[in-house]
């Protein structure tokens, strides 16, 4: 889950754990802030931006440490197949 992924150009992209972390943080922080700010859209967007930025950076640093020195896997199985 923490292995870096190779795309069709051979570039390493974030792991599945990083992608899952992004979705969880965005949904979780958006919902949490929405309940706290009494449905004020401007304050909600600013607070969500600040909280999610902090959580995403922390999670991605940890994910990068865990994925260090691991062999990358392919993003999709069809990328590994050579078609002529």
N, C-alpha and C positions, 0 to 999 in steps of 0.2 A: 504494500500500500504506500510505502514511503519512497519507492524507487522512482528516480526521475524518468520521464517519458520522452521518447524520441518521436518527433513528428515526421512527415513525409520528406522534409528537407534535411533530416538528420540533426536538427537542433533539439537540445534538451529543453523540455517544457516542465512546468510544475507537476508534482506527483498527484495521484488521486486523493491523497490525504489533504493536500493543499486546496484542491478544488472543493472537497467536501467541507473543509474548514471555512472557506469563503461563503458557501451557501448557508451554513449554520450561523456564522457570525452576522451576516446581513439580515437574515430572518429574525434571529434572536435579539439582536440589538435594536432593530426596528420595532419589534413588538414591545420590548421592555421600555424603550423611550416613549412610545406612543401612550402606554398606560401611565407614565409618570408626568407628562407635560400637559395633561388635560386637553388633548386634541388641538394644540396650537401648531399649525403646519410649519411655520418658519422656524420655531424653536426646535420642533421635532427633527427637521432635516439637518440643522446644525449640530444638534446633540448626537444624532445617529452617525453623522459623518465623523465627528470627533471620536466617539466610542469605537466605531467599527475600524477606523484607521489604527487606533492603538491595539485593538485585539488582533487585527489581521497581521500587523507587523510582528507582534510577539509570536503568534502562531506560525508564521512563515519562517521566522528565525529558528524556532525549535524544529520545524519540519526540515529545514535545510541541514541542520546539524545531524538529524536522524538519517537523512538520505545520503550523507557524505560517504564516499567510498563504496557505494552500491552500484552494481551494474545496471545501466538504464534498460528499460523495457520499451516496447513499441506502444504507441498510443492506440492504434487499431491493428488488428491482426492482418488486415489487407496491406498495411505498410511493409510488413516483413516479407510478403510474397513478391517475388520478381516476376512481373508480367511482361511479355514481349509483344 
